[in-house]
Structure formats: structure tokens, C-alpha cells
């Protein structure tokens, strides 16, 4: 058994609408201290790293504090809509990649597979970019079909409460949702973990867990800022969200 940490929406600049990021600095520094104390096997940050992607001071502050995570703990990113825009182009993605290294990832750890992808191009109507990523995703799932667990990460939850819920700002349109969820079920994916909602939501469809994590930055509900700890056992996955005060 092992555990890792997921963080959603540090979103530097959101509290004060880009005038400052004092509050985000304070919260994210506390989260990083907790991570270093916990010493997880790795950390995944599922997008909206900053509120204004054109503001270099927000990006630098996010990177500065992320750089305080113990260098023995790998950190992986997926982009959020505030990082690449609601209708991203290839140049938006290229900009993100030049800042953070990549807009997707895939690795195995202790016989389980972990795959992060760019949900902004699924939410938006960008068929060419989406198809390229979908081909990559199918290959990665095929490559890892013998993994003990398969856990996926992205910014947008495919759905928040129920598989057949209406489309709204925080989820993925139904037609695309159906296509991807079918692919995940077919490939025996255990869980899809996202952010974007600035609130917690956990639900299940057939054998797939759909986990949405509240913000380490500004919450949009009563759930306080915090981090999610995911424990991976040979036969199951357990997750708990902890506020920064816990």
C-alpha cells in the first residue's frame, strides 16, 4: 500500500481578482508544508494553477512555492481553463508546456498506472487537438491494461453527481462524457480525479469512481481549502479530503 496527494485549483490571484495573491500564497505554503510532512509517493496538481495565465508574477509565485516540495517527491500537472483558456489553441498549450513541462503525463508506480490529460480540449470544441490526445490516451490505456489499478487525472469532472446530469459550466458535455466514460469502463479504469468545482464531490458510475476535489485556493462552497490524500491498496482505493486546519 502507498498514498499520494492531489491538489486542485491553487489559482493564484482569484481571491483578490488579480490585484494580489497574498491569500493564495499563505494557503499554498501551508499545503506544501503538509505535503513535506506527509511525504507522499508523488503529488498531482489538476489545473488552474493561476487565475490569470498572462500574469508572470502569479506563475512565478506558484512555481516558487511548488519548488519547496521536497525534491524526492515527484510533482505532475494537468492544465485548467485558467491556464490555457476555455477554447485553447495549440499555441496556448505550447505556452503551458513551456512553463510547466507538459499538458499530460503517464507513468506506472508499484504496478499501478497514473495518467493525466488535458480536459480543456475535451470541454471546448477543438476536434483536431482532442483527437490527437484521444489517440494518445487510448495507447496509454492499452499499454497499462495489466496494471493493478488505473487512475486518471484531469481538470474538469466528467460529471459531478450523476452520469446523465445536464451539461453545465463544471462538467463535460453528455455526448463526449458518454464516449470517454465508455472508454474508461472498457479499460477497467478505477477512478477519474478532477478539480475545477472548488467543492468536493464523490460519486460512482458502474465500477468507475468519479472524484472531484475542492480548491487548495479559494473555495466556492462551505468546504475549506485543503488537499486530498489517496491511499492505494492492492484491492481498493480510499480517498480523504483534509482541510489545511486538520
N, C-alpha and C positions, 0 to 999 in steps of 0.2 A: 504493500500500500504506500501511496505517496500523495502529496497535495500540491496544488498550485493556486495562484491568486489571479483573479480577473478584476480589472478596474474599468469603469465606464465613465466617459464624459468629464475629464478634468476641466475642459472648456475654459481656459484662461481668458478672462475678460467678460464673462457672462453676467456675473453679479452686478457689475457697475457699467454694463453696456459699453465696454471697450475704453472707458475712461481710466480704469486701473485694473489690477488683478491681485490686489493685496489679500483678499479673502481666499482666492484660489491657491495662492502661494501657501498660506497658512494650512489649509486643508490638505493639500497635496504633500507638503512636507511631513505632516502627521502620518499620512498614509504610507509614505516611504519609510519612515521610522518603524512603523508597524511591520512592514514587509521585511525589513532588515532583521527585526527581532524574531519574526516567524520563520525566516529562511525557507521559503517555498522552493520547489524544484525549478519553477520558472514563473514569469508574470506575463499576462496578456492584457493589452490595453485596447479596448474595442471602439476607438474613434472619438471624434470631437475632442481632439487634444487641445485645440484653441477655439475661441469664438470668432476671431477674425483672421483668416488664413493669410491675409496680406500684411498683418502686423508682426514684424520681425521680433519686437520686444516680447510679445506673447509666446512666440515659438521658442525664443532663447530661454525664457524663464521655465517653460515646460521641460525643455531639454536639460537645463541646469539641474533641476530637481530630480528628473529621471536618472541623471548621471550619478546621483547619490545612492541609487540602489546598488547594493553590494555587487561588484563586478563578477562574482561567481554565479549570480542569478541571471539567466538569460531573460531578455525582455522582447516581446513580439508585439507588432502593431497591426491594426486594420484601420482604414480611414473612415471618418464620419462625414456627414454632409457639410459640416462647418470647415472641414479640412480640404475638401475638393469641390464643394458646391453641390447644389441639388440636381443639376444636369451637367455632370462632369464631361469634359473633353479629354482626349489623350494628353494634351499639354497640362491640364490640371493634375492628372495622375502622375505625369512625369515630374511635376513640381513637388508633389508629395513624396515621390520616390527619391528625389534628390535631397530632400530634407530628412527623411526617416528610413531610407534604405529599400523599402518595398511596400506594395499595397496588398500583398498576400504572403502567406507562408505555409509550409507543410513540413512536419518533422515527426519522428517517432521517439517515444520516450518510454522505457520499461514496457515494451511490447504494445503500447497504445499509440494511436495516431491522432495528431492535432493539426487541424487545417483551418487557416484564417483566410477570408476572402473579402472582396470589395462589394458590399451590398448596395452602395450608392448607384452603381451602374445597373443594378437589378431594379431598384426602385424607380430610377429615371428611364426614359425611353431611349436607350442607346444600344440598339441591337448589335452593332458590329463589335463594340467593346465587350458587351455582355457575352456574346457567342464565343469570343476568344477565351474569356475567363471560364465559361462553362466547359469548354473542351479541356482546359487545364484541370478543372475541378473533377471532371469525370475520370481523367487519367489518375489523379491522386487517390480518388476513392477506389478505383480498380487496383491500384498498386498496394493499397492498405487493407484489402478485403479480409486478410487473415489476422488483422490486428485484434488484440483483446478488446479494446474499446476504440470507437471513433468519435471524437468530439470536434465540433465545428464552431468557429467564431466569426461574427460579423457585427456591423454597427446596428442595422435595423432588425427588429424582431420580425420574423415572417408572420406571426400573429401574436396577439397579446393574451387573449382569453380563450378564444375558440377558433378552430381551423377554418370554419366557414364565416367568420365575422366579416362585416363590411370593411372595405378599404377606408383607411383614414391616414392622417399625417404620419402616424407612428408605425404602421405596418407595411407589408408588401402587397401589391395588387393581387386579387384572388387567382387570376389565370397563371401568373408567374409563381405565386405561392404554391399552387397545386403541382406545377411542373417540378419545382425544386424539392418540395416535401416528398413527392413520389420517388424522386431520385435518392433522397436520403434514406427513405424506408427500404427501398430496393437494395441499398448498400449497407444496411444494418447500422446506420449512424445511431449512436446512443443519445446525443444531446446537441442542440444548437444554442449557443450562449451569445447574447447580444446586450446592447445598451440602448441609447437614443431616447428612451422613455422618461428618464430622470425619475424613475419609480421602479419598484420591484414587481415582477410578475412571474409566476412559475405555473406551467400547465403541461399537459401531455396530449399527444395525438398518436393513437395506436402505441407503438413501442418507442416513440421519439419524445424526449423531454425538450421543452422549449423554455429556456430560462432567460429572463430579462433582468438586468441588474441596474439598480439606481445609481445616481451620479456620485462620484467622489467629489465633484464640484458642487454646483448649485442644484439642490433637489427641486422638483416641481410638484411634490406631494409631501405628505407628513413624514415619510421615511427620511431619516437624517443621512448626511453624507457618509459614505462608507466604502467597504471593499467586500468582494465575495471570495470565500475560500471553498475550493472544490477538492474533495477527497476522492481519490480513485482507488478502489479496492478491486481484487480480481473479479468479483461477481457483481459489482454495483458502483454507482457514483453517488456521492452525497454532497449537497451544497448548503452553505450557510452564509447569509449576509450579515456582516458586523458593522455597526456604526463606528465611527472613529473614537467614540467615547467608551466603547465596550472593550 
